[in-house]
Amino acid sequence: MKESRRNFIGKSTAAAIAAGGLGMLSSCKKKPDNSKSNNEKPEVVVGACGISCSVCPLMKAGKCKGCGPANTVSAEMVSMKNCPVLNCASKKKIEYCGTDCPKFAECGKLVGHPYHEDFMGKIKAKLS
């Protein structure tokens, strides 16, 4: 049986969270822990938008400071970050836009922050 993209993304995100040991996060930027051995993998951090902070072009360009799952951040962090995606996801009390919001594929807040319009169009077409 073929698994839907939404279920696959949800399971993949849950696995990434479990593998990374995510808990309450205040920021994607973490200080290096020198007590870890060199062969341990770094912590996987996923923002409310659903993108891993380690591969996010906005994070690398300095336009995003990271956040973590939206349902775990404080109201203070939401206002401090001034991010429309985090603000919306936090109000909806969801973890990640891509797996928890039924309006994900139609969301104007995500186009350009961080998803390209063409990508969102492909997601919308596959979910319809």
N, CA, C and O atoms as a Tinker XYZ file with bonds, in Angstrom:
   512  protein
     1  N      0.832000   -1.179000    0.000000    73     2
     2  CA     0.000000    0.000000    0.000000    64     1     3
     3  C      0.881000    1.248000    0.000000    63     2     4     5
     4  O      1.846000    1.335000    0.759000    81     3
     5  N      0.550000    2.191000   -0.837000    73     3     6
     6  CA     1.337000    3.414000   -0.957000    64     5     7
     7  C      0.960000    4.378000    0.170000    63     6     8     9
     8  O     -0.218000    4.638000    0.417000    81     7
     9  N      1.973000    4.895000    0.839000    73     7    10
    10  CA     1.764000    5.818000    1.953000    64     9    11
    11  C      1.643000    7.246000    1.422000    63    10    12    13
    12  O      2.379000    7.642000    0.518000    81    11
    13  N      0.704000    8.022000    1.994000    73    11    14
    14  CA     0.551000    9.405000    1.546000    64    13    15
    15  C      1.758000   10.238000    1.949000    63    14    16    17
    16  O      2.447000    9.929000    2.921000    81    15
    17  N      2.000000   11.288000    1.195000    73    15    18
    18  CA     3.126000   12.192000    1.475000    64    17    19
    19  C      2.981000   12.813000    2.861000    63    18    20    21
    20  O      3.966000   12.934000    3.590000    81    19
    21  N      1.766000   13.207000    3.230000    73    19    22
    22  CA     1.521000   13.823000    4.536000    64    21    23
    23  C      1.900000   12.859000    5.664000    63    22    24    25
    24  O      2.545000   13.262000    6.632000    81    23
    25  N      1.501000   11.588000    5.543000    73    23    26
    26  CA     1.854000   10.600000    6.572000    64    25    27
    27  C      3.357000   10.361000    6.599000    63    26    28    29
    28  O      3.952000   10.241000    7.670000    81    27
    29  N      3.968000   10.293000    5.422000    73    27    30
    30  CA     5.413000   10.080000    5.347000    64    29    31
    31  C      6.161000   11.224000    6.014000    63    30    32    33
    32  O      7.074000   10.999000    6.807000    81    31
    33  N      5.764000   12.473000    5.685000    73    31    34
    34  CA     6.423000   13.639000    6.277000    64    33    35
    35  C      6.239000   13.633000    7.786000    63    34    36    37
    36  O      7.177000   13.917000    8.532000    81    35
    37  N      5.029000   13.308000    8.237000    73    35    38
    38  CA     4.767000   13.267000    9.677000    64    37    39
    39  C      5.632000   12.244000   10.389000    63    38    40    41
    40  O      6.205000   12.526000   11.442000    81    39
    41  N      5.724000   11.056000    9.810000    73    39    42
    42  CA     6.547000   10.002000   10.422000    64    41    43
    43  C      8.026000   10.360000   10.373000    63    42    44    45
    44  O      8.762000   10.108000   11.327000    81    43
    45  N      8.461000   10.951000    9.255000    73    43    46
    46  CA     9.870000   11.334000    9.118000    64    45    47
    47  C     10.244000   12.411000   10.123000    63    46    48    49
    48  O     11.320000   12.371000   10.719000    81    47
    49  N      9.353000   13.371000   10.306000    73    47    50
    50  CA     9.609000   14.441000   11.266000    64    49    51
    51  C      9.673000   13.880000   12.671000    63    50    52    53
    52  O     10.553000   14.238000   13.454000    81    51
    53  N      8.731000   12.993000   12.990000    73    51    54
    54  CA     8.735000   12.382000   14.325000    64    53    55
    55  C     10.016000   11.588000   14.554000    63    54    56    57
    56  O     10.582000   11.617000   15.647000    81    55
    57  N     10.471000   10.880000   13.524000    73    55    58
    58  CA    11.716000   10.112000   13.652000    64    57    59
    59  C     12.911000   11.031000   13.833000    63    58    60    61
    60  O     13.808000   10.741000   14.624000    81    59
    61  N     12.924000   12.139000   13.101000    73    59    62
    62  CA    14.037000   13.092000   13.233000    64    61    63
    63  C     14.069000   13.702000   14.624000    63    62    64    65
    64  O     15.133000   13.903000   15.208000    81    63
    65  N     12.891000   13.990000   15.138000    73    63    66
    66  CA    12.815000   14.555000   16.487000    64    65    67
    67  C     13.303000   13.542000   17.507000    63    66    68    69
    68  O     14.082000   13.875000   18.401000    81    67
    69  N     12.848000   12.315000   17.374000    73    67    70
    70  CA    13.264000   11.271000   18.307000    64    69    71
    71  C     14.768000   11.019000   18.218000    63    70    72    73
    72  O     15.437000   10.836000   19.235000    81    71
    73  N     15.284000   11.013000   17.011000    73    71    74
    74  CA    16.717000   10.768000   16.832000    64    73    75
    75  C     17.557000   11.902000   17.389000    63    74    76    77
    76  O     18.646000   11.677000   17.916000    81    75
    77  N     17.049000   13.121000   17.271000    73    75    78
    78  CA    17.789000   14.274000   17.741000    64    77    79
    79  C     17.588000   14.557000   19.209000    63    78    80    81
    80  O     18.301000   15.382000   19.780000    81    79
    81  N     16.624000   13.887000   19.842000    73    79    82
    82  CA    16.368000   14.112000   21.250000    64    81    83
    83  C     15.871000   15.515000   21.534000    63    82    84    85
    84  O     16.258000   16.126000   22.530000    81    83
    85  N     14.997000   16.039000   20.645000    73    83    86
    86  CA    14.521000   17.408000   20.829000    64    85    87
    87  C     13.613000   17.519000   22.037000    63    86    88    89
    88  O     12.770000   16.655000   22.281000    81    87
    89  N     13.788000   18.563000   22.768000    73    87    90
    90  CA    12.906000   18.890000   23.880000    64    89    91
    91  C     12.496000   20.333000   23.723000    63    90    92    93
    92  O     12.258000   20.794000   22.607000    81    91
    93  N     12.411000   21.039000   24.804000    73    91    94
    94  CA    12.076000   22.458000   24.756000    64    93    95
    95  C     13.281000   23.205000   24.201000    63    94    96    97
    96  O     14.369000   23.152000   24.774000    81    95
    97  N     13.089000   23.890000   23.100000    73    95    98
    98  CA    14.200000   24.578000   22.451000    64    97    99
    99  C     13.993000   26.075000   22.519000    63    98   100   101
   100  O     12.876000   26.559000   22.338000    81    99
   101  N     15.042000   26.799000   22.774000    73    99   102
   102  CA    14.944000   28.250000   22.763000    64   101   103
   103  C     15.544000   28.827000   21.496000    63   102   104   105
   104  O     15.242000   29.963000   21.131000    81   103
   105  N     16.382000   28.070000   20.827000    73   103   106
   106  CA    16.999000   28.570000   19.602000    64   105   107
   107  C     17.642000   27.417000   18.852000    63   106   108   109
   108  O     18.035000   26.417000   19.453000    81   107
   109  N     17.747000   27.560000   17.541000    73   107   110
   110  CA    18.424000   26.535000   16.756000    64   109   111
   111  C     19.922000   26.594000   16.956000    63   110   112   113
   112  O     20.607000   25.583000   16.797000    81   111
   113  N     20.442000   27.751000   17.300000    73   111   114
   114  CA    21.879000   27.876000   17.491000    64   113   115
   115  C     22.241000   27.314000   18.852000    63   114   116   117
   116  O     21.723000   27.758000   19.876000    81   115
   117  N     23.102000   26.369000   18.859000    73   115   118
   118  CA    23.546000   25.719000   20.094000    64   117   119
   119  C     25.032000   25.931000   20.250000    63   118   120   121
   120  O     25.775000   25.925000   19.269000    81   119
   121  N     25.468000   26.117000   21.479000    73   119   122
   122  CA    26.890000   26.211000   21.750000    64   121   123
   123  C     27.491000   24.826000   21.588000    63   122   124   125
   124  O     26.860000   23.842000   21.973000    81   123
   125  N     28.677000   24.718000   21.039000    73   123   126
   126  CA    29.292000   23.406000   20.888000    64   125   127
   127  C     29.561000   22.791000   22.252000    63   126   128   129
   128  O     30.023000   23.451000   23.184000    81   127
   129  N     29.254000   21.499000   22.332000    73   127   130
   130  CA    29.493000   20.764000   23.570000    64   129   131
   131  C     30.803000   20.009000   23.404000    63   130   132   133
   132  O     30.857000   18.996000   22.708000    81   131
   133  N     31.836000   20.493000   24.030000    73   131   134
   134  CA    33.155000   19.891000   23.886000    64   133   135
   135  C     33.289000   18.563000   24.614000    63   134   136   137
   136  O     34.288000   17.864000   24.445000    81   135
   137  N     32.286000   18.202000   25.431000    73   135   138
   138  CA    32.359000   16.941000   26.165000    64   137   139
   139  C     31.978000   15.750000   25.279000    63   138   140   141
   140  O     32.245000   14.602000   25.634000    81   139
   141  N     31.350000   16.025000   24.124000    73   139   142
   142  CA    30.939000   14.944000   23.228000    64   141   143
   143  C     32.127000   14.462000   22.416000    63   142   144   145
   144  O     33.040000   15.225000   22.098000    81   143
   145  N     32.095000   13.185000   22.091000    73   143   146
   146  CA    33.153000   12.647000   21.242000    64   145   147
   147  C     32.930000   13.114000   19.808000    63   146   148   149
   148  O     31.818000   13.495000   19.445000    81   147
   149  N     33.967000   13.088000   19.003000    73   147   150
   150  CA    33.892000   13.584000   17.635000    64   149   151
   151  C     32.986000   12.759000   16.735000    63   150   152   153
   152  O     32.551000   13.259000   15.697000    81   151
   153  N     32.688000   11.530000   17.089000    73   151   154
   154  CA    31.872000   10.690000   16.214000    64   153   155
   155  C     30.380000   10.767000   16.554000    63   154   156   157
   156  O     29.585000   10.071000   15.923000    81   155
   157  N     29.974000   11.585000   17.525000    73   155   158
   158  CA    28.559000   11.764000   17.810000    64   157   159
   159  C     27.975000   12.756000   16.824000    63   158   160   161
   160  O     28.621000   13.736000   16.455000    81   159
   161  N     26.724000   12.489000   16.393000    73   159   162
   162  CA    26.059000   13.387000   15.457000    64   161   163
   163  C     25.534000   14.613000   16.202000    63   162   164   165
   164  O     25.119000   14.507000   17.356000    81   163
   165  N     25.551000   15.785000   15.543000    73   163   166
   166  CA    25.009000   16.980000   16.178000    64   165   167
   167  C     23.494000   16.862000   16.334000    63   166   168   169
   168  O     22.845000   16.092000   15.626000    81   167
   169  N     22.947000   17.619000   17.255000    73   167   170
   170  CA    21.510000   17.606000   17.507000    64   169   171
   171  C     20.761000   18.111000   16.279000    63   170   172   173
   172  O     21.159000   19.105000   15.673000    81   171
   173  N     19.678000   17.429000   15.912000    73   171   174
   174  CA    18.848000   17.824000   14.787000    64   173   175
   175  C     17.787000   18.789000   15.316000    63   174   176   177
   176  O     17.047000   18.457000   16.242000    81   175
   177  N     17.716000   19.976000   14.729000    73   175   178
   178  CA    16.741000   20.970000   15.147000    64   177   179
   179  C     15.880000   21.340000   13.947000    63   178   180   181
   180  O     16.395000   21.679000   12.882000    81   179
   181  N     14.573000   21.273000   14.128000    73   179   182
   182  CA    13.627000   21.582000   13.070000    64   181   183
   183  C     12.775000   22.762000   13.526000    63   182   184   185
   184  O     12.212000   22.740000   14.621000    81   183
   185  N     12.681000   23.791000   12.687000    73   183   186
   186  CA    11.880000   24.963000   13.012000    64   185   187
   187  C     10.403000   24.708000   12.785000    63   186   188   189
   188  O     10.029000   23.678000   12.223000    81   187
   189  N      9.566000   25.629000   13.214000    73   187   190
   190  CA     8.116000   25.506000   13.045000    64   189   191
   191  C      7.734000   25.370000   11.574000    63   190   192   193
   192  O      6.715000   24.761000   11.248000    81   191
   193  N      8.548000   25.934000   10.692000    73   191   194
   194  CA     8.289000   25.855000    9.253000    64   193   195
   195  C      8.462000   24.429000    8.728000    63   194   196   197
   196  O      7.944000   24.089000    7.664000    81   195
   197  N      9.183000   23.604000    9.470000    73   195   198
   198  CA     9.389000   22.215000    9.072000    64   197   199
   199  C     10.742000   21.945000    8.449000    63   198   200   201
   200  O     11.020000   20.814000    8.050000    81   199
   201  N     11.587000   22.950000    8.355000    73   199   202
   202  CA    12.907000   22.764000    7.754000    64   201   203
   203  C     13.954000   22.618000    8.852000    63   202   204   205
   204  O     13.928000   23.330000    9.856000    81   203
   205  N     14.863000   21.691000    8.642000    73   203   206
   206  CA    15.979000   21.526000    9.571000    64   205   207
   207  C     16.837000   22.787000    9.526000    63   206   208   209
   208  O     17.250000   23.232000    8.454000    81   207
   209  N     17.097000   23.355000   10.695000    73   207   210
   210  CA    17.877000   24.595000   10.772000    64   209   211
   211  C     19.265000   24.427000   10.148000    63   210   212   213
   212  O     19.830000   25.391000    9.632000    81   211
   213  N     19.806000   23.233000   10.191000    73   211   214
   214  CA    21.160000   23.018000    9.663000    64   213   215
   215  C     21.239000   23.138000    8.142000    63   214   216   217
   216  O     22.330000   23.314000    7.599000    81   215
   217  N     20.106000   23.047000    7.446000    73   215   218
   218  CA    20.107000   23.157000    5.983000    64   217   219
   219  C     19.275000   24.334000    5.479000    63   218   220   221
   220  O     19.109000   24.500000    4.271000    81   219
   221  N     18.757000   25.140000    6.379000    73   219   222
   222  CA    17.880000   26.249000    6.000000    64   221   223
   223  C     18.670000   27.401000    5.380000    63   222   224   225
   224  O     19.601000   27.912000    6.003000    81   223
   225  N     18.310000   27.817000    4.154000    73   223   226
   226  CA    19.023000   28.926000    3.525000    64   225   227
   227  C     18.812000   30.256000    4.258000    63   226   228   229
   228  O     19.697000   31.111000    4.250000    81   227
   229  N     17.652000   30.433000    4.888000    73   227   230
   230  CA    17.407000   31.669000    5.637000    64   229   231
   231  C     18.281000   31.736000    6.875000    63   230   232   233
   232  O     18.760000   32.808000    7.245000    81   231
   233  N     18.491000   30.600000    7.515000    73   231   234
   234  CA    19.345000   30.546000    8.701000    64   233   235
   235  C     20.784000   30.863000    8.303000    63   234   236   237
   236  O     21.471000   31.633000    8.975000    81   235
   237  N     21.230000   30.260000    7.206000    73   235   238
   238  CA    22.605000   30.483000    6.746000    64   237   239
   239  C     22.827000   31.926000    6.307000    63   238   240   241
   240  O     23.939000   32.443000    6.414000    81   239
   241  N     21.772000   32.583000    5.811000    73   239   242
   242  CA    21.873000   33.974000    5.375000    64   241   243
   243  C     21.695000   34.955000    6.539000    63   242   244   245
   244  O     21.801000   36.168000    6.359000    81   243
   245  N     21.424000   34.416000    7.730000    73   243   246
   246  CA    21.250000   35.272000    8.900000    64   245   247
   247  C     19.885000   35.931000    8.987000    63   246   248   249
   248  O     19.699000   36.865000    9.766000    81   247
   249  N     18.915000   35.453000    8.186000    73   247   250
   250  CA    17.573000   36.035000    8.193000    64   249   251
   251  C     16.615000   35.295000    9.114000    63   250   252   253
   252  O     15.471000   35.720000    9.280000    81   251
   253  N     17.056000   34.206000    9.710000    73   251   254
   254  CA    16.246000   33.438000   10.660000    64   253   255
   255  C     17.151000   33.033000   11.815000    63   254   256   257
   256  O     18.294000   32.623000   11.610000    81   255
   257  N     16.641000   33.149000   12.998000    73   255   258
   258  CA    17.415000   32.773000   14.183000    64   257   259
   259  C     17.002000   31.404000   14.711000    63   258   260   261
   260  O     17.578000   30.920000   15.686000    81   259
   261  N     16.008000   30.771000   14.077000    73   259   262
   262  CA    15.560000   29.457000   14.510000    64   261   263
   263  C     14.556000   29.526000   15.638000    63   262   264   265
   264  O     14.432000   30.548000   16.314000    81   263
   265  N     13.833000   28.420000   15.840000    73   263   266
   266  CA    12.804000   28.438000   16.876000    64   265   267
   267  C     12.525000   27.068000   17.488000    63   266   268   269
   268  O     12.501000   26.953000   18.713000    81   267
   269  N     12.316000   26.037000   16.694000    73   267   270
   270  CA    11.896000   24.740000   17.209000    64   269   271
   271  C     10.400000   24.555000   17.014000    63   270   272   273
   272  O      9.759000   25.393000   16.381000    81   271
   273  N      9.830000   23.480000   17.541000    73   271   274
   274  CA     8.394000   23.235000   17.388000    64   273   275
   275  C      7.585000   24.392000   17.977000    63   274   276   277
   276  O      7.841000   24.819000   19.103000    81   275
   277  N      6.615000   24.894000   17.223000    73   275   278
   278  CA     5.867000   26.091000   17.628000    64   277   279
   279  C      5.054000   25.887000   18.899000    63   278   280   281
   280  O      4.802000   26.848000   19.626000    81   279
   281  N      4.638000   24.657000   19.182000    73   279   282
   282  CA     3.825000   24.454000   20.381000    64   281   283
   283  C      4.673000   24.337000   21.645000    63   282   284   285
   284  O      4.138000   24.073000   22.721000    81   283
   285  N      5.987000   24.529000   21.531000    73   283   286
   286  CA     6.852000   24.455000   22.709000    64   285   287
   287  C      7.541000   25.779000   23.027000    63   286   288   289
   288  O      8.251000   25.883000   24.027000    81   287
   289  N      7.335000   26.791000   22.184000    73   287   290
   290  CA     8.020000   28.066000   22.407000    64   289   291
   291  C      7.158000   28.993000   23.260000    63   290   292   293
   292  O      5.930000   28.907000   23.248000    81   291
   293  N      7.810000   29.862000   23.985000    73   291   294
   294  CA     7.099000   30.809000   24.847000    64   293   295
   295  C      6.539000   31.960000   24.027000    63   294   296   297
   296  O      6.991000   32.217000   22.911000    81   295
   297  N      5.544000   32.656000   24.591000    73   295   298
   298  CA     4.973000   33.827000   23.932000    64   297   299
   299  C      6.042000   34.900000   23.752000    63   298   300   301
   300  O      6.034000   35.634000   22.764000    81   299
   301  N      6.961000   34.985000   24.712000    73   299   302
   302  CA     8.055000   35.940000   24.633000    64   301   303
   303  C      8.934000   35.655000   23.410000    63   302   304   305
   304  O      9.332000   36.578000   22.699000    81   303
   305  N      9.231000   34.385000   23.172000    73   303   306
   306  CA    10.057000   34.025000   22.020000    64   305   307
   307  C      9.326000   34.343000   20.730000    63   306   308   309
   308  O      9.933000   34.837000   19.780000    81   307
   309  N      8.016000   34.064000   20.684000    73   307   310
   310  CA     7.241000   34.338000   19.472000    64   309   311
   311  C      7.307000   35.822000   19.135000    63   310   312   313
   312  O      7.528000   36.189000   17.981000    81   311
   313  N      7.117000   36.675000   20.134000    73   311   314
   314  CA     7.156000   38.114000   19.858000    64   313   315
   315  C      8.577000   38.581000   19.548000    63   314   316   317
   316  O      8.760000   39.479000   18.726000    81   315
   317  N      9.581000   37.993000   20.184000    73   315   318
   318  CA    10.971000   38.380000   19.957000    64   317   319
   319  C     11.427000   38.012000   18.534000    63   318   320   321
   320  O     12.145000   38.784000   17.899000    81   319
   321  N     11.020000   36.854000   18.040000    73   319   322
   322  CA    11.462000   36.386000   16.722000    64   321   323
   323  C     10.817000   37.171000   15.590000    63   322   324   325
   324  O     11.410000   37.323000   14.522000    81   323
   325  N      9.585000   37.680000   15.821000    73   323   326
   326  CA     8.875000   38.448000   14.817000    64   325   327
   327  C      8.791000   37.694000   13.485000    63   326   328   329
   328  O      9.029000   38.263000   12.419000    81   327
   329  N      8.453000   36.420000   13.567000    73   327   330
   330  CA     8.358000   35.551000   12.383000    64   329   331
   331  C      6.884000   35.215000   12.126000    63   330   332   333
   332  O      6.229000   34.662000   13.008000    81   331
   333  N      6.346000   35.534000   10.944000    73   331   334
   334  CA     4.940000   35.244000   10.674000    64   333   335
   335  C      4.617000   33.747000   10.717000    63   334   336   337
   336  O      3.513000   33.365000   11.103000    81   335
   337  N      5.557000   32.915000   10.331000    73   335   338
   338  CA     5.336000   31.463000   10.346000    64   337   339
   339  C      5.244000   30.964000   11.786000    63   338   340   341
   340  O      4.310000   30.240000   12.130000    81   339
   341  N      6.199000   31.340000   12.624000    73   339   342
   342  CA     6.184000   30.933000   14.030000    64   341   343
   343  C      4.964000   31.491000   14.741000    63   342   344   345
   344  O      4.340000   30.788000   15.536000    81   343
   345  N      4.611000   32.743000   14.470000    73   343   346
   346  CA     3.455000   33.365000   15.096000    64   345   347
   347  C      2.170000   32.593000   14.778000    63   346   348   349
   348  O      1.372000   32.310000   15.672000    81   347
   349  N      1.980000   32.261000   13.517000    73   347   350
   350  CA     0.785000   31.530000   13.081000    64   349   351
   351  C      0.740000   30.130000   13.693000    63   350   352   353
   352  O     -0.287000   29.723000   14.236000    81   351
   353  N      1.843000   29.400000   13.607000    73   351   354
   354  CA     1.886000   28.031000   14.141000    64   353   355
   355  C      1.679000   28.031000   15.652000    63   354   356   357
   356  O      1.034000   27.132000   16.191000    81   355
   357  N      2.215000   29.022000   16.327000    73   355   358
   358  CA     2.057000   29.124000   17.775000    64   357   359
   359  C      0.595000   29.385000   18.146000    63   358   360   361
   360  O      0.078000   28.790000   19.092000    81   359
   361  N     -0.067000   30.272000   17.403000    73   359   362
   362  CA    -1.487000   30.562000   17.654000    64   361   363
   363  C     -2.343000   29.313000   17.448000    63   362   364   365
   364  O     -3.320000   29.089000   18.162000    81   363
   365  N     -1.959000   28.506000   16.459000    73   363   366
   366  CA    -2.713000   27.276000   16.169000    64   365   367
   367  C     -2.317000   26.128000   17.105000    63   366   368   369
   368  O     -2.932000   25.061000   17.092000    81   367
   369  N     -1.274000   26.368000   17.919000    73   367   370
   370  CA    -0.763000   25.370000   18.866000    64   369   371
   371  C     -0.353000   24.072000   18.161000    63   370   372   373
   372  O     -0.659000   22.969000   18.613000    81   371
   373  N      0.353000   24.246000   17.035000    73   371   374
   374  CA     0.853000   23.098000   16.284000    64   373   375
   375  C      2.370000   23.073000   16.353000    63   374   376   377
   376  O      3.002000   24.096000   16.619000    81   375
   377  N      2.952000   21.908000   16.113000    73   375   378
   378  CA     4.413000   21.782000   16.113000    64   377   379
   379  C      5.011000   22.327000   14.826000    63   378   380   381
   380  O      5.828000   23.248000   14.845000    81   379
   381  N      4.594000   21.747000   13.711000    73   379   382
   382  CA     5.196000   22.064000   12.414000    64   381   383
   383  C      4.116000   22.319000   11.373000    63   382   384   385
   384  O      3.124000   21.594000   11.312000    81   383
   385  N      4.303000   23.325000   10.571000    73   383   386
   386  CA     3.330000   23.700000    9.540000    64   385   387
   387  C      3.045000   22.551000    8.563000    63   386   388   389
   388  O      1.887000   22.241000    8.281000    81   387
   389  N      4.094000   21.935000    8.059000    73   387   390
   390  CA     3.940000   20.920000    7.023000    64   389   391
   391  C      3.220000   19.665000    7.447000    63   390   392   393
   392  O      2.598000   19.005000    6.614000    81   391
   393  N      3.283000   19.317000    8.707000    73   391   394
   394  CA     2.641000   18.077000    9.149000    64   393   395
   395  C      1.368000   18.315000    9.942000    63   394   396   397
   396  O      0.555000   17.402000   10.084000    81   395
   397  N      1.176000   19.524000   10.462000    73   395   398
   398  CA     0.038000   19.746000   11.348000    64   397   399
   399  C     -1.013000   20.722000   10.838000    63   398   400   401
   400  O     -2.125000   20.744000   11.365000    81   399
   401  N     -0.698000   21.527000    9.833000    73   399   402
   402  CA    -1.642000   22.543000    9.367000    64   401   403
   403  C     -2.294000   22.101000    8.056000    63   402   404   405
   404  O     -1.602000   21.818000    7.078000    81   403
   405  N     -3.629000   22.041000    8.039000    73   403   406
   406  CA    -4.316000   21.622000    6.805000    64   405   407
   407  C     -4.191000   22.648000    5.674000    63   406   408   409
   408  O     -4.449000   22.314000    4.518000    81   407
   409  N     -3.805000   23.879000    5.983000    73   407   410
   410  CA    -3.671000   24.924000    4.967000    64   409   411
   411  C     -2.217000   25.112000    4.518000    63   410   412   413
   412  O     -1.894000   26.107000    3.870000    81   411
   413  N     -1.357000   24.178000    4.853000    73   411   414
   414  CA     0.075000   24.291000    4.554000    64   413   415
   415  C      0.351000   24.625000    3.093000    63   414   416   417
   416  O      1.086000   25.571000    2.807000    81   415
   417  N     -0.221000   23.873000    2.172000    73   415   418
   418  CA     0.083000   24.038000    0.750000    64   417   419
   419  C     -0.417000   25.362000    0.189000    63   418   420   421
   420  O      0.036000   25.789000   -0.872000    81   419
   421  N     -1.338000   26.015000    0.879000    73   419   422
   422  CA    -1.907000   27.275000    0.395000    64   421   423
   423  C     -1.399000   28.481000    1.183000    63   422   424   425
   424  O     -1.860000   29.601000    0.959000    81   423
   425  N     -0.471000   28.273000    2.088000    73   423   426
   426  CA    -0.041000   29.317000    3.007000    64   425   427
   427  C      0.891000   30.338000    2.352000    63   426   428   429
   428  O      1.976000   29.990000    1.885000    81   427
   429  N      0.466000   31.576000    2.323000    73   427   430
   430  CA     1.289000   32.654000    1.772000    64   429   431
   431  C      2.439000   33.043000    2.682000    63   430   432   433
   432  O      3.410000   33.648000    2.227000    81   431
   433  N      2.344000   32.702000    3.968000    73   431   434
   434  CA     3.417000   33.033000    4.912000    64   433   435
   435  C      4.686000   32.226000    4.632000    63   434   436   437
   436  O      5.789000   32.655000    4.971000    81   435
   437  N      4.522000   31.061000    4.015000    73   435   438
   438  CA     5.662000   30.180000    3.786000    64   437   439
   439  C      6.383000   30.430000    2.465000    63   438   440   441
   440  O      7.542000   30.042000    2.311000    81   439
   441  N      5.716000   31.068000    1.519000    73   439   442
   442  CA     6.334000   31.320000    0.220000    64   441   443
   443  C      7.446000   32.345000    0.405000    63   442   444   445
   444  O      7.207000   33.490000    0.788000    81   443
   445  N      8.644000   31.908000    0.129000    73   443   446
   446  CA     9.812000   32.751000    0.303000    64   445   447
   447  C     10.387000   32.724000    1.707000    63   446   448   449
   448  O     11.479000   33.246000    1.931000    81   447
   449  N      9.686000   32.133000    2.652000    73   447   450
   450  CA    10.165000   32.048000    4.040000    64   449   451
   451  C      9.902000   30.670000    4.600000    63   450   452   453
   452  O      9.075000   30.615000    5.511000    81   451
   453  N     10.425000   29.642000    4.235000    73   451   454
   454  CA    11.590000   29.414000    3.406000    64   453   455
   455  C     11.291000   28.668000    2.114000    63   454   456   457
   456  O     12.217000   28.335000    1.374000    81   455
   457  N     10.028000   28.397000    1.824000    73   455   458
   458  CA     9.704000   27.574000    0.656000    64   457   459
   459  C      9.505000   28.408000   -0.605000    63   458   460   461
   460  O      8.936000   29.498000   -0.552000    81   459
   461  N      9.977000   27.889000   -1.741000    73   459   462
   462  CA     9.794000   28.548000   -3.027000    64   461   463
   463  C      8.360000   28.314000   -3.497000    63   462   464   465
   464  O      7.758000   27.285000   -3.193000    81   463
   465  N      7.825000   29.272000   -4.235000    73   463   466
   466  CA     6.456000   29.203000   -4.730000    64   465   467
   467  C      6.212000   27.933000   -5.562000    63   466   468   469
   468  O      5.148000   27.324000   -5.456000    81   467
   469  N      7.181000   27.536000   -6.381000    73   467   470
   470  CA     7.035000   26.328000   -7.202000    64   469   471
   471  C      6.887000   25.082000   -6.332000    63   470   472   473
   472  O      6.082000   24.201000   -6.633000    81   471
   473  N      7.667000   25.014000   -5.253000    73   471   474
   474  CA     7.586000   23.874000   -4.341000    64   473   475
   475  C      6.197000   23.811000   -3.708000    63   474   476   477
   476  O      5.596000   22.739000   -3.632000    81   475
   477  N      5.686000   24.958000   -3.253000    73   475   478
   478  CA     4.365000   24.975000   -2.617000    64   477   479
   479  C      3.285000   24.561000   -3.618000    63   478   480   481
   480  O      2.313000   23.901000   -3.250000    81   479
   481  N      3.456000   24.947000   -4.872000    73   479   482
   482  CA     2.510000   24.542000   -5.913000    64   481   483
   483  C      2.514000   23.030000   -6.123000    63   482   484   485
   484  O      1.459000   22.424000   -6.314000    81   483
   485  N      3.689000   22.427000   -6.090000    73   483   486
   486  CA     3.795000   20.975000   -6.238000    64   485   487
   487  C      3.162000   20.248000   -5.052000    63   486   488   489
   488  O      2.490000   19.232000   -5.229000    81   487
   489  N      3.376000   20.766000   -3.853000    73   487   490
   490  CA     2.767000   20.167000   -2.662000    64   489   491
   491  C      1.254000   20.251000   -2.763000    63   490   492   493
   492  O      0.554000   19.271000   -2.510000    81   491
   493  N      0.751000   21.422000   -3.132000    73   491   494
   494  CA    -0.695000   21.627000   -3.272000    64   493   495
   495  C     -1.280000   20.648000   -4.282000    63   494   496   497
   496  O     -2.328000   20.055000   -4.028000    81   495
   497  N     -0.613000   20.470000   -5.431000    73   495   498
   498  CA    -1.093000   19.565000   -6.457000    64   497   499
   499  C     -1.120000   18.120000   -5.978000    63   498   500   501
   500  O     -2.051000   17.375000   -6.286000    81   499
   501  N     -0.092000   17.723000   -5.220000    73   499   502
   502  CA    -0.031000   16.336000   -4.737000    64   501   503
   503  C     -1.056000   16.062000   -3.631000    63   502   504   505
   504  O     -1.540000   14.938000   -3.499000    81   503
   505  N     -1.385000   17.082000   -2.840000    73   503   506
   506  CA    -2.360000   16.896000   -1.753000    64   505   507
   507  C     -3.791000   16.974000   -2.252000    63   506   508   509
   508  O     -4.704000   16.555000   -1.541000    81   507
   509  N     -4.022000   17.506000   -3.470000    73   507   510
   510  CA    -5.401000   17.614000   -3.966000    64   509   511
   511  C     -5.876000   16.344000   -4.580000    63   510   512
   512  O     -7.014000   16.271000   -5.045000    81   511
